[in-house]
């Protein structure tokens, strides 16, 4: 099963996250299938690749709760 989830980057105390499509059995920093966005909780900035997100969701990818909330704020999901 493929999931859309956050992959941590950045340094200590200044975490940023990439939103990636990844196999559910992989580790958090494991090999991803594709990068579909970026999320910075400190600056409250989000960048999304909407066609890629729609592609993965149509193929059956399930967003995690946090990613679901990010997509809902961007009005991609209800």
PDB file of N, CA, C and O in Angstrom:
ATOM      1  N   UNK A   1       0.836  -1.178   0.000  1.00  0.00           N
ATOM      2  CA  UNK A   1       0.000   0.000   0.000  1.00  0.00           C
ATOM      3  C   UNK A   1       0.883   1.244   0.000  1.00  0.00           C
ATOM      4  O   UNK A   1       1.895   1.304   0.699  1.00  0.00           O
ATOM      5  N   UNK A   2       0.491   2.213  -0.779  1.00  0.00           N
ATOM      6  CA  UNK A   2       1.237   3.470  -0.878  1.00  0.00           C
ATOM      7  C   UNK A   2       0.568   4.510   0.010  1.00  0.00           C
ATOM      8  O   UNK A   2      -0.658   4.606   0.059  1.00  0.00           O
ATOM      9  N   UNK A   3       1.386   5.283   0.708  1.00  0.00           N
ATOM     10  CA  UNK A   3       0.880   6.349   1.573  1.00  0.00           C
ATOM     11  C   UNK A   3       1.518   7.668   1.183  1.00  0.00           C
ATOM     12  O   UNK A   3       2.657   7.712   0.718  1.00  0.00           O
ATOM     13  N   UNK A   4       0.775   8.728   1.376  1.00  0.00           N
ATOM     14  CA  UNK A   4       1.334  10.079   1.278  1.00  0.00           C
ATOM     15  C   UNK A   4       1.653  10.491   2.705  1.00  0.00           C
ATOM     16  O   UNK A   4       0.755  10.618   3.537  1.00  0.00           O
ATOM     17  N   UNK A   5       2.933  10.698   2.987  1.00  0.00           N
ATOM     18  CA  UNK A   5       3.315  11.038   4.353  1.00  0.00           C
ATOM     19  C   UNK A   5       4.486  12.001   4.375  1.00  0.00           C
ATOM     20  O   UNK A   5       5.064  12.326   3.338  1.00  0.00           O
ATOM     21  N   UNK A   6       4.828  12.454   5.578  1.00  0.00           N
ATOM     22  CA  UNK A   6       5.891  13.447   5.742  1.00  0.00           C
ATOM     23  C   UNK A   6       7.239  12.766   5.903  1.00  0.00           C
ATOM     24  O   UNK A   6       7.360  11.750   6.588  1.00  0.00           O
ATOM     25  N   UNK A   7       8.247  13.338   5.266  1.00  0.00           N
ATOM     26  CA  UNK A   7       9.627  12.877   5.385  1.00  0.00           C
ATOM     27  C   UNK A   7      10.423  14.036   5.981  1.00  0.00           C
ATOM     28  O   UNK A   7      10.481  15.120   5.400  1.00  0.00           O
ATOM     29  N   UNK A   8      11.030  13.806   7.133  1.00  0.00           N
ATOM     30  CA  UNK A   8      11.687  14.880   7.876  1.00  0.00           C
ATOM     31  C   UNK A   8      13.009  15.271   7.222  1.00  0.00           C
ATOM     32  O   UNK A   8      13.783  14.411   6.800  1.00  0.00           O
ATOM     33  N   UNK A   9      13.258  16.580   7.144  1.00  0.00           N
ATOM     34  CA  UNK A   9      14.553  17.115   6.701  1.00  0.00           C
ATOM     35  C   UNK A   9      14.869  18.321   7.567  1.00  0.00           C
ATOM     36  O   UNK A   9      14.118  18.651   8.485  1.00  0.00           O
ATOM     37  N   UNK A  10      15.963  18.965   7.277  1.00  0.00           N
ATOM     38  CA  UNK A  10      16.350  20.128   8.061  1.00  0.00           C
ATOM     39  C   UNK A  10      17.288  19.743   9.179  1.00  0.00           C
ATOM     40  O   UNK A  10      17.801  18.625   9.226  1.00  0.00           O
ATOM     41  N   UNK A  11      17.503  20.675  10.073  1.00  0.00           N
ATOM     42  CA  UNK A  11      18.431  20.417  11.173  1.00  0.00           C
ATOM     43  C   UNK A  11      17.676  20.325  12.492  1.00  0.00           C
ATOM     44  O   UNK A  11      16.450  20.429  12.533  1.00  0.00           O
ATOM     45  N   UNK A  12      18.416  20.134  13.546  1.00  0.00           N
ATOM     46  CA  UNK A  12      17.801  20.045  14.870  1.00  0.00           C
ATOM     47  C   UNK A  12      17.033  21.314  15.198  1.00  0.00           C
ATOM     48  O   UNK A  12      17.498  22.422  14.931  1.00  0.00           O
ATOM     49  N   UNK A  13      15.870  21.143  15.771  1.00  0.00           N
ATOM     50  CA  UNK A  13      15.002  22.233  16.192  1.00  0.00           C
ATOM     51  C   UNK A  13      14.495  23.106  15.037  1.00  0.00           C
ATOM     52  O   UNK A  13      13.794  24.086  15.289  1.00  0.00           O
ATOM     53  N   UNK A  14      14.819  22.791  13.801  1.00  0.00           N
ATOM     54  CA  UNK A  14      14.368  23.556  12.626  1.00  0.00           C
ATOM     55  C   UNK A  14      13.878  22.585  11.565  1.00  0.00           C
ATOM     56  O   UNK A  14      14.291  22.670  10.408  1.00  0.00           O
ATOM     57  N   UNK A  15      13.017  21.682  11.939  1.00  0.00           N
ATOM     58  CA  UNK A  15      12.566  20.637  11.025  1.00  0.00           C
ATOM     59  C   UNK A  15      11.693  21.204   9.917  1.00  0.00           C
ATOM     60  O   UNK A  15      10.849  22.070  10.144  1.00  0.00           O
ATOM     61  N   UNK A  16      11.914  20.700   8.728  1.00  0.00           N
ATOM     62  CA  UNK A  16      11.017  20.913   7.602  1.00  0.00           C
ATOM     63  C   UNK A  16      10.664  19.523   7.083  1.00  0.00           C
ATOM     64  O   UNK A  16      11.343  18.544   7.392  1.00  0.00           O
ATOM     65  N   UNK A  17       9.621  19.447   6.312  1.00  0.00           N
ATOM     66  CA  UNK A  17       9.155  18.140   5.853  1.00  0.00           C
ATOM     67  C   UNK A  17       8.874  18.161   4.370  1.00  0.00           C
ATOM     68  O   UNK A  17       8.369  19.149   3.836  1.00  0.00           O
ATOM     69  N   UNK A  18       9.206  17.060   3.699  1.00  0.00           N
ATOM     70  CA  UNK A  18       8.792  16.842   2.327  1.00  0.00           C
ATOM     71  C   UNK A  18       7.580  15.931   2.376  1.00  0.00           C
ATOM     72  O   UNK A  18       7.554  14.978   3.155  1.00  0.00           O
ATOM     73  N   UNK A  19       6.587  16.207   1.563  1.00  0.00           N
ATOM     74  CA  UNK A  19       5.441  15.323   1.456  1.00  0.00           C
ATOM     75  C   UNK A  19       5.764  14.360   0.315  1.00  0.00           C
ATOM     76  O   UNK A  19       5.973  14.783  -0.823  1.00  0.00           O
ATOM     77  N   UNK A  20       5.804  13.072   0.623  1.00  0.00           N
ATOM     78  CA  UNK A  20       6.233  12.072  -0.348  1.00  0.00           C
ATOM     79  C   UNK A  20       5.222  10.940  -0.448  1.00  0.00           C
ATOM     80  O   UNK A  20       4.458  10.679   0.481  1.00  0.00           O
ATOM     81  N   UNK A  21       5.235  10.278  -1.592  1.00  0.00           N
ATOM     82  CA  UNK A  21       4.501   9.027  -1.775  1.00  0.00           C
ATOM     83  C   UNK A  21       5.511   7.922  -1.500  1.00  0.00           C
ATOM     84  O   UNK A  21       6.581   7.882  -2.107  1.00  0.00           O
ATOM     85  N   UNK A  22       5.165   7.026  -0.582  1.00  0.00           N
ATOM     86  CA  UNK A  22       6.118   6.021  -0.132  1.00  0.00           C
ATOM     87  C   UNK A  22       5.362   4.747   0.232  1.00  0.00           C
ATOM     88  O   UNK A  22       4.198   4.799   0.628  1.00  0.00           O
ATOM     89  N   UNK A  23       6.035   3.598   0.093  1.00  0.00           N
ATOM     90  CA  UNK A  23       5.438   2.334   0.503  1.00  0.00           C
ATOM     91  C   UNK A  23       5.212   2.363   2.013  1.00  0.00           C
ATOM     92  O   UNK A  23       6.085   2.810   2.757  1.00  0.00           O
ATOM     93  N   UNK A  24       4.068   1.900   2.466  1.00  0.00           N
ATOM     94  CA  UNK A  24       3.702   1.983   3.881  1.00  0.00           C
ATOM     95  C   UNK A  24       4.650   1.200   4.777  1.00  0.00           C
ATOM     96  O   UNK A  24       4.760   1.507   5.964  1.00  0.00           O
ATOM     97  N   UNK A  25       5.333   0.202   4.243  1.00  0.00           N
ATOM     98  CA  UNK A  25       6.231  -0.614   5.062  1.00  0.00           C
ATOM     99  C   UNK A  25       7.617   0.000   5.204  1.00  0.00           C
ATOM    100  O   UNK A  25       8.435  -0.507   5.971  1.00  0.00           O
ATOM    101  N   UNK A  26       7.900   1.085   4.480  1.00  0.00           N
ATOM    102  CA  UNK A  26       9.214   1.721   4.525  1.00  0.00           C
ATOM    103  C   UNK A  26       9.374   2.587   5.763  1.00  0.00           C
ATOM    104  O   UNK A  26       8.397   3.001   6.387  1.00  0.00           O
ATOM    105  N   UNK A  27      10.648   2.854   6.107  1.00  0.00           N
ATOM    106  CA  UNK A  27      10.926   3.758   7.221  1.00  0.00           C
ATOM    107  C   UNK A  27      10.600   5.188   6.821  1.00  0.00           C
ATOM    108  O   UNK A  27      10.313   5.478   5.659  1.00  0.00           O
ATOM    109  N   UNK A  28      10.651   6.075   7.808  1.00  0.00           N
ATOM    110  CA  UNK A  28      10.311   7.477   7.551  1.00  0.00           C
ATOM    111  C   UNK A  28      11.264   8.100   6.530  1.00  0.00           C
ATOM    112  O   UNK A  28      10.826   8.860   5.666  1.00  0.00           O
ATOM    113  N   UNK A  29      12.560   7.788   6.618  1.00  0.00           N
ATOM    114  CA  UNK A  29      13.522   8.341   5.673  1.00  0.00           C
ATOM    115  C   UNK A  29      13.849   7.356   4.552  1.00  0.00           C
ATOM    116  O   UNK A  29      14.888   7.492   3.905  1.00  0.00           O
ATOM    117  N   UNK A  30      13.001   6.387   4.312  1.00  0.00           N
ATOM    118  CA  UNK A  30      13.249   5.378   3.288  1.00  0.00           C
ATOM    119  C   UNK A  30      13.105   5.932   1.878  1.00  0.00           C
ATOM    120  O   UNK A  30      12.809   7.110   1.680  1.00  0.00           O
ATOM    121  N   UNK A  31      13.322   5.058   0.909  1.00  0.00           N
ATOM    122  CA  UNK A  31      13.238   5.440  -0.502  1.00  0.00           C
ATOM    123  C   UNK A  31      11.789   5.757  -0.863  1.00  0.00           C
ATOM    124  O   UNK A  31      10.893   4.944  -0.633  1.00  0.00           O
ATOM    125  N   UNK A  32      11.566   6.936  -1.427  1.00  0.00           N
ATOM    126  CA  UNK A  32      10.205   7.326  -1.779  1.00  0.00           C
ATOM    127  C   UNK A  32       9.929   7.096  -3.253  1.00  0.00           C
ATOM    128  O   UNK A  32      10.854   6.978  -4.057  1.00  0.00           O
ATOM    129  N   UNK A  33       8.649   7.031  -3.604  1.00  0.00           N
ATOM    130  CA  UNK A  33       8.234   6.861  -4.993  1.00  0.00           C
ATOM    131  C   UNK A  33       8.189   8.198  -5.723  1.00  0.00           C
ATOM    132  O   UNK A  33       8.362   8.250  -6.941  1.00  0.00           O
ATOM    133  N   UNK A  34       7.960   9.263  -4.994  1.00  0.00           N
ATOM    134  CA  UNK A  34       7.920  10.582  -5.604  1.00  0.00           C
ATOM    135  C   UNK A  34       7.667  11.664  -4.567  1.00  0.00           C
ATOM    136  O   UNK A  34       6.966  11.444  -3.579  1.00  0.00           O
ATOM    137  N   UNK A  35       8.240  12.822  -4.802  1.00  0.00           N
ATOM    138  CA  UNK A  35       8.014  13.966  -3.921  1.00  0.00           C
ATOM    139  C   UNK A  35       6.826  14.752  -4.474  1.00  0.00           C
ATOM    140  O   UNK A  35       6.781  15.080  -5.660  1.00  0.00           O
ATOM    141  N   UNK A  36       5.877  15.046  -3.606  1.00  0.00           N
ATOM    142  CA  UNK A  36       4.676  15.726  -4.073  1.00  0.00           C
ATOM    143  C   UNK A  36       4.433  17.059  -3.364  1.00  0.00           C
ATOM    144  O   UNK A  36       3.444  17.734  -3.652  1.00  0.00           O
ATOM    145  N   UNK A  37       5.312  17.445  -2.448  1.00  0.00           N
ATOM    146  CA  UNK A  37       5.104  18.714  -1.777  1.00  0.00           C
ATOM    147  C   UNK A  37       6.138  18.985  -0.712  1.00  0.00           C
ATOM    148  O   UNK A  37       7.055  18.193  -0.489  1.00  0.00           O
ATOM    149  N   UNK A  38       5.973  20.121  -0.057  1.00  0.00           N
ATOM    150  CA  UNK A  38       6.897  20.592   0.962  1.00  0.00           C
ATOM    151  C   UNK A  38       6.085  21.289   2.042  1.00  0.00           C
ATOM    152  O   UNK A  38       5.118  21.988   1.738  1.00  0.00           O
ATOM    153  N   UNK A  39       6.472  21.103   3.309  1.00  0.00           N
ATOM    154  CA  UNK A  39       5.756  21.712   4.431  1.00  0.00           C
ATOM    155  C   UNK A  39       6.764  22.214   5.449  1.00  0.00           C
ATOM    156  O   UNK A  39       7.621  21.464   5.916  1.00  0.00           O
ATOM    157  N   UNK A  40       6.651  23.500   5.790  1.00  0.00           N
ATOM    158  CA  UNK A  40       7.504  24.113   6.801  1.00  0.00           C
ATOM    159  C   UNK A  40       6.606  24.609   7.933  1.00  0.00           C
ATOM    160  O   UNK A  40       5.964  25.650   7.794  1.00  0.00           O
ATOM    161  N   UNK A  41       6.552  23.874   9.062  1.00  0.00           N
ATOM    162  CA  UNK A  41       5.657  24.274  10.141  1.00  0.00           C
ATOM    163  C   UNK A  41       6.105  25.529  10.883  1.00  0.00           C
ATOM    164  O   UNK A  41       5.281  26.190  11.517  1.00  0.00           O
ATOM    165  N   UNK A  42       7.377  25.870  10.820  1.00  0.00           N
ATOM    166  CA  UNK A  42       7.877  27.039  11.540  1.00  0.00           C
ATOM    167  C   UNK A  42       7.446  28.326  10.828  1.00  0.00           C
ATOM    168  O   UNK A  42       6.938  29.254  11.457  1.00  0.00           O
ATOM    169  N   UNK A  43       7.654  28.367   9.518  1.00  0.00           N
ATOM    170  CA  UNK A  43       7.247  29.545   8.736  1.00  0.00           C
ATOM    171  C   UNK A  43       5.814  29.447   8.240  1.00  0.00           C
ATOM    172  O   UNK A  43       5.288  30.392   7.652  1.00  0.00           O
ATOM    173  N   UNK A  44       5.183  28.301   8.479  1.00  0.00           N
ATOM    174  CA  UNK A  44       3.810  28.024   8.046  1.00  0.00           C
ATOM    175  C   UNK A  44       3.659  28.178   6.537  1.00  0.00           C
ATOM    176  O   UNK A  44       2.738  28.837   6.053  1.00  0.00           O
ATOM    177  N   UNK A  45       4.593  27.550   5.794  1.00  0.00           N
ATOM    178  CA  UNK A  45       4.553  27.571   4.337  1.00  0.00           C
ATOM    179  C   UNK A  45       4.324  26.161   3.819  1.00  0.00           C
ATOM    180  O   UNK A  45       4.858  25.190   4.356  1.00  0.00           O
ATOM    181  N   UNK A  46       3.530  26.067   2.776  1.00  0.00           N
ATOM    182  CA  UNK A  46       3.248  24.788   2.152  1.00  0.00           C
ATOM    183  C   UNK A  46       3.342  24.953   0.647  1.00  0.00           C
ATOM    184  O   UNK A  46       2.843  25.929   0.086  1.00  0.00           O
ATOM    185  N   UNK A  47       3.983  23.997   0.000  1.00  0.00           N
ATOM    186  CA  UNK A  47       4.078  23.974  -1.448  1.00  0.00           C
ATOM    187  C   UNK A  47       3.629  22.595  -1.902  1.00  0.00           C
ATOM    188  O   UNK A  47       4.166  21.587  -1.443  1.00  0.00           O
ATOM    189  N   UNK A  48       2.650  22.537  -2.800  1.00  0.00           N
ATOM    190  CA  UNK A  48       2.096  21.263  -3.232  1.00  0.00           C
ATOM    191  C   UNK A  48       2.166  21.119  -4.747  1.00  0.00           C
ATOM    192  O   UNK A  48       1.930  22.073  -5.488  1.00  0.00           O
ATOM    193  N   UNK A  49       2.491  19.916  -5.193  1.00  0.00           N
ATOM    194  CA  UNK A  49       2.443  19.565  -6.611  1.00  0.00           C
ATOM    195  C   UNK A  49       1.094  18.878  -6.820  1.00  0.00           C
ATOM    196  O   UNK A  49       0.991  17.657  -6.701  1.00  0.00           O
ATOM    197  N   UNK A  50       0.072  19.656  -7.130  1.00  0.00           N
ATOM    198  CA  UNK A  50      -1.301  19.165  -7.162  1.00  0.00           C
ATOM    199  C   UNK A  50      -1.515  18.041  -8.177  1.00  0.00           C
ATOM    200  O   UNK A  50      -2.171  17.057  -7.834  1.00  0.00           O
ATOM    201  N   UNK A  51      -0.992  18.133  -9.423  1.00  0.00           N
ATOM    202  CA  UNK A  51      -1.201  17.011 -10.348  1.00  0.00           C
ATOM    203  C   UNK A  51      -0.596  15.694  -9.844  1.00  0.00           C
ATOM    204  O   UNK A  51      -1.175  14.627 -10.048  1.00  0.00           O
ATOM    205  N   UNK A  52       0.560  15.770  -9.189  1.00  0.00           N
ATOM    206  CA  UNK A  52       1.180  14.550  -8.664  1.00  0.00           C
ATOM    207  C   UNK A  52       0.365  13.975  -7.504  1.00  0.00           C
ATOM    208  O   UNK A  52       0.225  12.757  -7.388  1.00  0.00           O
ATOM    209  N   UNK A  53      -0.172  14.843  -6.649  1.00  0.00           N
ATOM    210  CA  UNK A  53      -0.991  14.381  -5.526  1.00  0.00           C
ATOM    211  C   UNK A  53      -2.253  13.701  -6.041  1.00  0.00           C
ATOM    212  O   UNK A  53      -2.621  12.627  -5.564  1.00  0.00           O
ATOM    213  N   UNK A  54      -2.913  14.319  -7.008  1.00  0.00           N
ATOM    214  CA  UNK A  54      -4.122  13.728  -7.577  1.00  0.00           C
ATOM    215  C   UNK A  54      -3.802  12.388  -8.238  1.00  0.00           C
ATOM    216  O   UNK A  54      -4.574  11.437  -8.119  1.00  0.00           O
ATOM    217  N   UNK A  55      -2.668  12.312  -8.935  1.00  0.00           N
ATOM    218  CA  UNK A  55      -2.262  11.057  -9.583  1.00  0.00           C
ATOM    219  C   UNK A  55      -2.123   9.934  -8.560  1.00  0.00           C
ATOM    220  O   UNK A  55      -2.663   8.846  -8.761  1.00  0.00           O
ATOM    221  N   UNK A  56      -1.404  10.187  -7.462  1.00  0.00           N
ATOM    222  CA  UNK A  56      -1.188   9.143  -6.466  1.00  0.00           C
ATOM    223  C   UNK A  56      -2.481   8.776  -5.742  1.00  0.00           C
ATOM    224  O   UNK A  56      -2.694   7.605  -5.428  1.00  0.00           O
ATOM    225  N   UNK A  57      -3.345   9.746  -5.473  1.00  0.00           N
ATOM    226  CA  UNK A  57      -4.611   9.442  -4.806  1.00  0.00           C
ATOM    227  C   UNK A  57      -5.507   8.612  -5.720  1.00  0.00           C
ATOM    228  O   UNK A  57      -6.188   7.697  -5.256  1.00  0.00           O
ATOM    229  N   UNK A  58      -5.512   8.925  -7.017  1.00  0.00           N
ATOM    230  CA  UNK A  58      -6.301   8.125  -7.966  1.00  0.00           C
ATOM    231  C   UNK A  58      -5.789   6.691  -8.069  1.00  0.00           C
ATOM    232  O   UNK A  58      -6.560   5.767  -8.329  1.00  0.00           O
ATOM    233  N   UNK A  59      -4.485   6.513  -7.864  1.00  0.00           N
ATOM    234  CA  UNK A  59      -3.905   5.170  -7.910  1.00  0.00           C
ATOM    235  C   UNK A  59      -4.094   4.408  -6.596  1.00  0.00           C
ATOM    236  O   UNK A  59      -3.704   3.245  -6.499  1.00  0.00           O
ATOM    237  N   UNK A  60      -4.687   5.049  -5.587  1.00  0.00           N
ATOM    238  CA  UNK A  60      -5.006   4.360  -4.350  1.00  0.00           C
ATOM    239  C   UNK A  60      -4.155   4.735  -3.150  1.00  0.00           C
ATOM    240  O   UNK A  60      -4.241   4.077  -2.113  1.00  0.00           O
ATOM    241  N   UNK A  61      -3.346   5.763  -3.259  1.00  0.00           N
ATOM    242  CA  UNK A  61      -2.518   6.170  -2.124  1.00  0.00           C
ATOM    243  C   UNK A  61      -3.395   6.771  -1.026  1.00  0.00           C
ATOM    244  O   UNK A  61      -4.346   7.500  -1.308  1.00  0.00           O
ATOM    245  N   UNK A  62      -3.067   6.460   0.214  1.00  0.00           N
ATOM    246  CA  UNK A  62      -3.809   6.961   1.362  1.00  0.00           C
ATOM    247  C   UNK A  62      -2.958   7.996   2.100  1.00  0.00           C
ATOM    248  O   UNK A  62      -1.837   7.684   2.501  1.00  0.00           O
ATOM    249  N   UNK A  63      -3.464   9.222   2.289  1.00  0.00           N
ATOM    250  CA  UNK A  63      -2.691  10.202   3.058  1.00  0.00           C
ATOM    251  C   UNK A  63      -2.768   9.895   4.551  1.00  0.00           C
ATOM    252  O   UNK A  63      -3.790   9.410   5.038  1.00  0.00           O
ATOM    253  N   UNK A  64      -1.690  10.178   5.271  1.00  0.00           N
ATOM    254  CA  UNK A  64      -1.714  10.047   6.721  1.00  0.00           C
ATOM    255  C   UNK A  64      -2.576  11.176   7.282  1.00  0.00           C
ATOM    256  O   UNK A  64      -2.994  12.068   6.543  1.00  0.00           O
ATOM    257  N   UNK A  65      -2.839  11.138   8.575  1.00  0.00           N
ATOM    258  CA  UNK A  65      -3.722  12.137   9.182  1.00  0.00           C
ATOM    259  C   UNK A  65      -3.168  13.549   9.005  1.00  0.00           C
ATOM    260  O   UNK A  65      -3.910  14.470   8.664  1.00  0.00           O
ATOM    261  N   UNK A  66      -1.872  13.718   9.235  1.00  0.00           N
ATOM    262  CA  UNK A  66      -1.260  15.044   9.117  1.00  0.00           C
ATOM    263  C   UNK A  66      -1.314  15.546   7.677  1.00  0.00           C
ATOM    264  O   UNK A  66      -1.667  16.700   7.433  1.00  0.00           O
ATOM    265  N   UNK A  67      -0.967  14.690   6.734  1.00  0.00           N
ATOM    266  CA  UNK A  67      -0.998  15.085   5.325  1.00  0.00           C
ATOM    267  C   UNK A  67      -2.440  15.351   4.894  1.00  0.00           C
ATOM    268  O   UNK A  67      -2.690  16.266   4.110  1.00  0.00           O
ATOM    269  N   UNK A  68      -3.375  14.572   5.392  1.00  0.00           N
ATOM    270  CA  UNK A  68      -4.788  14.789   5.082  1.00  0.00           C
ATOM    271  C   UNK A  68      -5.215  16.180   5.539  1.00  0.00           C
ATOM    272  O   UNK A  68      -5.926  16.879   4.817  1.00  0.00           O
ATOM    273  N   UNK A  69      -4.787  16.586   6.730  1.00  0.00           N
ATOM    274  CA  UNK A  69      -5.120  17.919   7.234  1.00  0.00           C
ATOM    275  C   UNK A  69      -4.499  19.017   6.371  1.00  0.00           C
ATOM    276  O   UNK A  69      -5.133  20.042   6.119  1.00  0.00           O
ATOM    277  N   UNK A  70      -3.263  18.805   5.918  1.00  0.00           N
ATOM    278  CA  UNK A  70      -2.593  19.782   5.048  1.00  0.00           C
ATOM    279  C   UNK A  70      -3.344  19.903   3.724  1.00  0.00           C
ATOM    280  O   UNK A  70      -3.558  21.010   3.231  1.00  0.00           O
ATOM    281  N   UNK A  71      -3.743  18.773   3.152  1.00  0.00           N
ATOM    282  CA  UNK A  71      -4.466  18.781   1.878  1.00  0.00           C
ATOM    283  C   UNK A  71      -5.857  19.391   2.039  1.00  0.00           C
ATOM    284  O   UNK A  71      -6.359  20.043   1.122  1.00  0.00           O
ATOM    285  N   UNK A  72      -6.476  19.184   3.189  1.00  0.00           N
ATOM    286  CA  UNK A  72      -7.798  19.753   3.437  1.00  0.00           C
ATOM    287  C   UNK A  72      -7.714  21.276   3.554  1.00  0.00           C
ATOM    288  O   UNK A  72      -8.603  21.984   3.081  1.00  0.00           O
ATOM    289  N   UNK A  73      -6.641  21.785   4.186  1.00  0.00           N
ATOM    290  CA  UNK A  73      -6.459  23.238   4.265  1.00  0.00           C
ATOM    291  C   UNK A  73      -6.224  23.844   2.893  1.00  0.00           C
ATOM    292  O   UNK A  73      -6.600  24.989   2.638  1.00  0.00           O
ATOM    293  N   UNK A  74      -5.594  23.062   2.001  1.00  0.00           N
ATOM    294  CA  UNK A  74      -5.357  23.537   0.629  1.00  0.00           C
ATOM    295  C   UNK A  74      -6.584  23.315  -0.250  1.00  0.00           C
ATOM    296  O   UNK A  74      -6.560  23.615  -1.444  1.00  0.00           O
ATOM    297  N   UNK A  75      -7.666  22.784   0.345  1.00  0.00           N
ATOM    298  CA  UNK A  75      -8.945  22.544  -0.351  1.00  0.00           C
ATOM    299  C   UNK A  75      -8.811  21.511  -1.455  1.00  0.00           C
ATOM    300  O   UNK A  75      -9.513  21.598  -2.462  1.00  0.00           O
ATOM    301  N   UNK A  76      -7.919  20.527  -1.290  1.00  0.00           N
ATOM    302  CA  UNK A  76      -7.822  19.421  -2.225  1.00  0.00           C
ATOM    303  C   UNK A  76      -8.729  18.273  -1.803  1.00  0.00           C
ATOM    304  O   UNK A  76      -9.214  17.521  -2.649  1.00  0.00           O
ATOM    305  N   UNK A  77      -8.958  18.135  -0.516  1.00  0.00           N
ATOM    306  CA  UNK A  77      -9.824  17.081   0.012  1.00  0.00           C
ATOM    307  C   UNK A  77     -10.924  17.703   0.856  1.00  0.00           C
ATOM    308  O   UNK A  77     -10.800  18.829   1.337  1.00  0.00           O
ATOM    309  N   UNK A  78     -11.996  16.952   1.025  1.00  0.00           N
ATOM    310  CA  UNK A  78     -13.104  17.432   1.870  1.00  0.00           C
ATOM    311  C   UNK A  78     -12.926  16.960   3.274  1.00  0.00           C
ATOM    312  O   UNK A  78     -13.752  17.259   4.136  1.00  0.00           O
TER     313      UNK A  78
END
